[in-house]
Amino acid sequence: MVLGSDGADLAAALQTIREVGDDMALSDAVDRAFPGTSIEIEVLGGRFEVTMRQHGLLRPLRSAELSDGTVRYLLWIAALLTPRPPELLVLNEPETSLHQDLLAPLAALITDAAMRCQVVVVSHSSTLIGAIAEQTGERGSDATVIELVKEAGHTAVVGQRVLDEPFWTWPGR
């Protein structure tokens, strides 16, 4: 199962992780982000639906009742825990629409995914980048952080000196 670009098959992707992927990693990813919470995949009218059971609530919440950030985090779980990861995964600003408390759990998902495929993360969040660097250091793996800054209309790599620049030049527009 490959997650669709619109996320409409989120429940099916999560169920695939449960059945042929790492069900424990799925449960851990949910619990890290939302302590004491579990997700369930229910069949309603012949369709899969994600529901979230939280401590203190009398009934599980359906996906339509979840916040955009919660659904986005669940989408990241589905994408990063896929049983058949791509060779290269590029994440552009994965922190978008996520609550600050979800950045460390997201970093854990990203570093776990990086053990199975090459991951490139583009982010404006120093919190997320710091959490990724910290978690990769704890696991003994490598994360290369390249910080770019804009200086007088020119994009430069932080800490790069003139003689460190590559031998190629960007083509004109």
Number of C-alpha atoms within 10 A of each C-alpha: 15 16 18 11 7 8 16 12 20 25 25 20 24 28 22 18 23 17 11 12 16 15 16 11 16 23 15 17 22 21 15 16 18 15 12 12 16 18 20 17 18 15 11 9 7 7 11 18 21 24 20 17 16 16 11 7 8 8 11 17 16 16 17 11 12 14 12 13 15 19 19 18 25 23 21 20 25 25 24 24 24 22 19 15 16 13 10 12 17 11 14 12 13 21 22 13 14 17 11 11 11 17 22 20 22 24 23 19 21 25 24 17 19 21 11 16 16 13 19 16 16 16 16 14 15 9 15 23 19 15 19 24 18 16 20 21 12 10 10 8 12 13 17 8 13 9 13 12 11 10 8 7 7 7 10 15 13 11 10 11 9 7 7 9 11 7 6 6 7 5 5 4 3
